[in-house]
Amino acid sequence: MIAARFADARGPFDLVRDPELALGELFTDGRFIMVQGSIFDLLSLVLSNAVRREPPLLIKSLRIARDALAATLLRNGKSRAKTNVARHYDLDGRLYDLFLDRDRQYSCAYFERPGMDLDEAQLAKKRHIAAKLLVEPGHRALDIGSGWGGMALYLARYCGADVTGVTLSEEQFDSATGRATTAGLDGRVRFRIEDYRDTRGEFDRIVSIGMFEHVGPAHFDAYFARVANLLTGDGVALIHTIGRPEGPGATNPWISKYIFPGGYIPCLSEIAAAVERSGLFITDVEILRLHYAETLKAWRERFLARRDEAQALYDERFCRMWEFYLAMCELTFRIEGECVFQIQLARRHDVVPITRAYIAEREERLRAREAHELGEQQAAAAGE
């Protein structure tokens, strides 16, 4: 049984006028109250009934208008890009500790076998990406949108790479820099507050996880041209991004306004066209289906379990907003078919093996290194 009520007489009119924007606003502001069931239950019912159906004329008209405005509104120049990043990623770091894994991986995990917990799946994601990058000791690697530093630290620790991470988030930069020092890897890993358009140098490997969603279609050509320019002749890049299953379209208006300003989910055809214009080769594409739904489920459950702590950091309105965000995003992947693209790129088409067997082989080697380090840590702890 699902039941909800409006807290004021104006609520139904606001909802009908622009449902995709207004439902999240009404719930966040406490004007749409769940009486039985949760907002997740309600959204699940709504999206299950709406998936792949022709939307009502009003919603269709609003989507057409937003699609037309997207090219203008999503011009993420350098100053706007930094402001947009700060809106989300410079929130109190303690918030992310409430629901992310220990490594603060804020992107899709890789559930390679049933029963994996979030920490295991996020480690598997890093291992999977490192295997695809074919990283060797001494390789110079660039992490575009390096977050809290987990991927960069992994490439240095287990692959022997020399890594540069660039981010626009002050909070993430401070955290990642501190982590590198604590791990004793600051000689091989450095982080910079820097827009990817300003990055210079040559890199054997380039990785970008969960950052391309913040580039915007007006800048796709510039992004891939920059990757091509920074990559050595025999280099390999891996772009991990959320993707939409249908053609180009505008970001959900509520997500764009309240969660990820300037964000845009690309479709594969948009990415492929921009890559082709850059002169890079697409050497592998993997589509992760439902992995992000499971990741978001874990985040949502963890967040709700520690909701009181989130309220202490912010307030009740923020908690409702975050609950709506996590619920809606999970269901977008679970019901509507949104997915994650992992796209491997190279300047030459012959620099990666011609079959995919190398991925599993390299993952096994990386697992062995992880297990060896864990064993050493446990032995050291026992010796104390």
Secondary structure, DSSP 8 states (H G I E B T S, - for coil): --EEEESSTTHHHHHHH-HHHHHHHHHHTTSEEEEES-HHHHHHHHHHHHTTS---HHHHHHHHHHHHHHHHHT---HHHHHHHHHHHHTS-HHHHHTTS-TT---S-----STT--HHHHHHHHHHHHHHHHT--TT-EEEEES-TTSHHHHHHHHHH--EEEEEES-HHHHHHHHHHHHHTT-TTTEEEEE--GGG--S-EEEEEEES-GGGT-GGGHHHHHHHHHHHEEEEEEEEEEEEEBSSS-----HHHHHHT-TT----BHHHHHHHHHHHT-EEEEEEEE-SHHHHHHHHHHHHHHHTHHHHHHHS-HHHHHHHHHHHHHHHHHHHHS--EEEEEEEESSTTSS-SSTHHHHHHHHHHHHHHHHHHHHHHHHHHH-
